[in-house]
Amino acid sequence: MQIGSYQVELIDAGRYKLDGGAMFGVVPRNLWEKENPPDEKNRITMSLNTLLLIRDGRIILVDTGVGAKFSEKYQQIYAVDYSEHSLLKSLATKNIQPEDVTDVIITHLHFDHVGGATYYDEEGKLKLRFPNADHYIQKRQLDWAQKRFPKDRASYLVENIDPLLHSNQLRILDGAHVLETGLELILSEGHTVAQQMVRVSGLQQNLLYAADMIPMSAHIPVPWVMAYDLYPVITIQEKEEHLKKAVEQEWMIFFEHDPHVHCGTIEQGDRGYQLKESIYL
Ligand SMILES: [Zn+2]
C-alpha cells in the first residue's frame, strides 16, 4: 500500500500467546472468548505485526516483535511460534536484510515490541539485529523501564534494553516528534509511560500504528482495555480521542497484535465505535 510518499508493508513477526483475562481486563470472558478462543491455560493467540515504511532508500521498521532470546521455558510460557512467520523471514520476503534497515521506531520497551531488536550471536554476545539503524525511543519510557516498578517489570528485560543503551545508535526523544514529513510519533500515556504511536499521513490516507493503545480490533470498544495498562482510565480517554479522529478523518488503525485483521477503518455504530472495513496490507 502507498500512503503519501511511503510504501507501507506489514512484516509478520510471528505468533505468541498471552492470558486472555489480562488482554481484556474487566470484560467478562463470555464476551471475548468466541472471537478469541482461549487454550487450556486461558491464553489467546496473538500476532506480532510490525510495520515497514520505505521511501527514498530509507527503510523504517516500527517495532520488532518478541525476538529469539527467550529460554525454552519462556518460549513455552508465551507459546512463541515462528513456524510460519518470523521477523527475519518476513523481511527476506521483501528482499530486505537486517543491514538494510535505516531506522527502528520502538513504540515502547515491553518484550513483545523490542525483543527482536537484539539477538545472541554464536559466542553468546548480545548484538543489535539492525546494525546500521538508528533506534528511536521516548526518554520517559526508558526512565520508567529502568525503575522496575512491580506492576510491569516482568515486561522489561535487561537483555532487550542494555544493548541499545550501550550502543551509539539509540536516539532518545522527549515528546511528540516529526521524523520526516508525513511520519509523526505521537504519545499515548495509558498503557505505559510515553508509548509512541506512529502516524503515517498522505493526502488521501492516514494510518495510525496504535501499538498497545488498541492492540487488536477486539479492543475498539472504548471500555475494552487491557489489565496490563498502567492507567486504564487514560487509555479510555485516549481511545475516545483517537477513534473520533479516525471516524472523522477516515484513518486506518493498524492492529499490532490482531491475528486476523491487519488494519481497519472505524465507524460509529449504535453501541459505540466499531470496525468498518478490514484492510490487509
Ligand atoms: Zn505493551
Residues whose N, C-alpha, C, O or C-beta is under 5 A from the ligand:
A	BS01	ZN	H110 D212
